[in-house]
Amino acid sequence: MKNKYDDIKLNKEIKRKEYNLIRNSNSSLIHEKIKFNVKSALEILLPKYHLKEKYIGIYWPLKGEVDIRFIKDNRNEKVALPSSSKTKAISYYHWSNNQLGLDSNRIPAPKREKAINPNDISILLVPAIAIDQEGYRLGYGGGYFDRLRQKDLWFSIPSFVVISNNCISKTTLPRDKWDVPFNGWISEKGLHQIEATK
């Protein structure tokens, strides 16, 4: 018998297909504008949240996602990349010039050293398929970031989605009880901050 969680799952799948089509139609010009705005947003966010000895958590871009790896080279900051495990957990590791391996989702990630403690990360920048006005993100369905950010220490890190404006939903996206909101997003229209509460 179907329950409400099946309905939410189905609705999320429908929205994923819809927004993936939109996202994959974006031009390289839109991506360049978003990258420029990520640089501008960091000028606002770093003085507010960042300590020099801490990390900025970024991501390795997949198809349709904005490539923000320039942060590693353009700024004299320590950068961390996520790595997923077979248990559907995600941890962040220091991204140095060492060779990367593939994590459980076959995404390049630092070879496992010691996972970074959330206390040592100032800001997280995360990709998404869509986000709504309340900061709820639609990802790929693995729940990695929601499980991570359910933990209070991780939730306390200012976390922003990097996304195109046409993937910001004007209506509430379907959400499960374990979904948690982000602190805002960075799009080609700039930085948008919101108050995120569980």
C-alpha positions as CSV (number, residue, x, y, z in Angstrom):
1,M,0.0,0.0,0.0
2,K,1.3,3.5,-0.9
3,N,2.1,5.9,1.9
4,K,2.8,9.6,1.9
5,Y,6.6,8.9,1.7
6,D,6.1,7.1,-1.6
7,D,4.2,10.1,-2.9
8,I,7.0,12.5,-1.8
9,K,9.6,10.2,-3.5
10,L,7.6,10.1,-6.7
11,N,7.1,13.9,-6.7
12,K,10.8,14.4,-6.1
13,E,11.6,12.2,-9.1
14,I,9.2,14.2,-11.3
15,K,10.8,17.5,-10.1
16,R,14.3,16.1,-10.6
17,K,13.5,15.3,-14.3
18,E,11.9,18.7,-14.8
19,Y,14.8,20.7,-13.3
20,N,17.5,18.5,-14.8
21,L,16.2,19.4,-18.3
22,I,16.2,23.1,-17.3
23,R,19.7,22.9,-15.8
24,N,21.2,21.1,-18.7
25,S,19.9,23.7,-21.1
26,N,21.8,26.5,-19.4
27,S,24.5,28.2,-21.5
28,S,28.2,28.5,-20.6
29,L,27.5,32.2,-20.2
30,I,25.1,31.6,-17.3
31,H,27.8,29.3,-15.7
32,E,30.4,32.1,-16.1
33,K,28.1,34.6,-14.5
34,I,27.4,32.3,-11.6
35,K,31.2,31.7,-11.2
36,F,31.7,35.4,-11.1
37,N,29.0,35.8,-8.5
38,V,30.6,33.0,-6.4
39,K,33.8,35.1,-6.3
40,S,31.8,38.1,-5.3
41,A,29.8,36.1,-2.7
42,L,33.0,34.9,-1.1
43,E,34.1,38.5,-0.6
44,I,30.9,38.9,1.5
45,L,30.8,35.5,3.2
46,L,34.5,35.0,4.1
47,P,34.9,38.1,6.3
48,K,31.7,37.2,8.1
49,Y,32.2,33.5,8.6
50,H,35.7,32.3,7.7
51,L,38.9,31.9,9.8
52,K,42.1,31.6,7.9
53,E,43.1,28.2,9.3
54,K,39.7,26.6,8.4
55,Y,38.5,25.0,5.2
56,I,36.0,26.0,2.5
57,G,34.0,23.0,1.5
58,I,33.4,22.8,-2.3
59,Y,32.4,20.0,-4.7
60,W,33.6,18.3,-7.8
61,P,31.2,19.3,-10.6
62,L,29.0,16.8,-12.4
63,K,27.1,17.4,-15.7
64,G,25.1,20.6,-15.5
65,E,26.7,21.8,-12.3
66,V,28.7,25.1,-12.1
67,D,32.5,24.4,-11.8
68,I,33.8,26.3,-8.7
69,R,37.1,24.5,-8.4
70,F,38.8,27.8,-9.2
71,I,38.5,28.5,-5.5
72,K,41.4,26.1,-4.9
73,D,43.7,28.1,-7.1
74,N,42.4,31.6,-7.0
75,R,42.4,32.0,-3.3
76,N,45.0,31.3,-0.7
77,E,42.5,29.2,1.3
78,K,42.3,25.6,2.4
79,V,39.7,23.7,0.4
80,A,37.9,20.4,1.2
81,L,36.1,18.1,-1.1
82,P,33.4,15.6,-0.1
83,S,33.7,11.9,-0.5
84,S,30.8,9.5,-0.2
85,S,31.0,6.0,1.2
86,K,29.0,2.8,0.5
87,T,27.0,3.4,3.7
88,K,25.6,6.6,2.1
89,A,27.6,8.8,4.4
90,I,29.7,11.8,3.3
91,S,32.9,13.1,4.8
92,Y,35.1,16.0,3.8
93,Y,38.8,15.7,3.1
94,H,41.6,18.2,2.5
95,W,42.2,18.7,-1.2
96,S,45.8,19.2,-1.8
97,N,47.8,18.6,-4.9
98,N,47.7,14.8,-4.2
99,Q,46.1,12.5,-6.6
100,L,42.3,12.0,-6.4
101,G,40.5,8.7,-6.4
102,L,36.9,7.8,-7.0
103,D,34.4,7.7,-4.1
104,S,31.4,5.3,-3.9
105,N,29.5,7.3,-6.5
106,R,32.5,7.4,-8.8
107,I,33.1,11.1,-8.2
108,P,36.7,12.3,-7.9
109,A,37.6,12.8,-4.2
110,P,40.8,13.1,-2.1
111,K,42.4,9.8,-1.2
112,R,41.3,9.0,2.3
113,E,43.4,10.6,4.9
114,K,41.7,11.8,8.1
115,A,38.2,13.3,7.6
116,I,37.9,16.9,8.5
117,N,36.1,17.8,11.7
118,P,33.1,20.1,11.0
119,N,34.6,22.5,13.5
120,D,37.4,23.1,11.0
121,I,35.1,24.1,8.1
122,S,33.8,27.7,7.8
123,I,31.5,27.5,4.8
124,L,30.0,24.8,2.5
125,L,29.2,25.4,-1.1
126,V,27.0,22.6,-2.5
127,P,25.5,21.8,-5.9
128,A,21.8,21.1,-6.4
129,I,19.2,20.2,-9.1
130,A,16.8,22.8,-7.6
131,I,16.1,24.8,-4.4
132,D,13.0,26.5,-3.1
133,Q,12.5,29.9,-1.5
134,E,12.8,28.4,2.0
135,G,16.2,26.9,1.2
136,Y,15.2,23.3,0.7
137,R,17.4,21.6,-1.8
138,L,16.5,18.9,-4.3
139,G,19.6,16.7,-4.9
140,Y,20.1,13.4,-6.6
141,G,18.1,11.3,-4.2
142,G,20.9,9.8,-2.1
143,G,20.2,12.0,0.9
144,Y,24.0,12.5,1.6
145,F,23.9,16.2,2.4
146,D,20.6,16.0,4.4
147,R,22.0,13.2,6.6
148,L,25.2,15.1,7.1
149,R,23.4,18.4,8.0
150,Q,21.0,16.6,10.3
151,K,23.9,16.7,12.8
152,D,23.9,20.0,14.7
153,L,27.7,20.7,14.2
154,W,27.3,20.4,10.4
155,F,24.0,22.3,10.4
156,S,25.7,25.2,12.1
157,I,28.1,25.7,9.2
158,P,26.8,28.4,6.8
159,S,25.9,26.3,3.7
160,F,24.9,27.7,0.3
161,V,23.7,26.1,-2.9
162,V,25.4,27.1,-6.2
163,I,22.6,27.1,-8.8
164,S,21.1,28.9,-11.8
165,N,18.2,31.2,-11.3
166,N,15.9,29.1,-13.5
167,C,16.3,26.2,-11.0
168,I,15.1,28.2,-8.0
169,S,11.5,27.0,-7.5
170,K,8.9,29.6,-6.8
171,T,6.7,26.9,-5.2
172,T,7.7,24.6,-2.3
173,L,9.6,21.6,-3.4
174,P,8.5,18.2,-2.1
175,R,10.4,17.4,1.1
176,D,10.8,14.5,3.6
177,K,10.9,15.0,7.3
178,W,14.7,14.6,7.3
179,D,15.3,17.3,4.7
180,V,17.0,20.4,6.2
181,P,17.2,23.9,4.6
182,F,20.3,25.7,3.4
183,N,21.3,29.3,4.3
184,G,20.7,30.5,0.7
185,W,22.1,30.2,-2.8
186,I,24.4,31.9,-5.3
187,S,23.0,32.3,-8.8
188,E,23.7,34.5,-11.8
189,K,21.6,37.1,-9.9
190,G,24.0,37.0,-7.0
191,L,24.0,35.9,-3.3
192,H,20.7,35.3,-1.6
193,Q,20.8,34.6,2.1
194,I,18.0,33.2,4.3
195,E,17.5,32.2,7.9
196,A,17.7,28.4,7.9
197,T,16.1,26.6,10.9
198,K,15.5,22.9,11.4
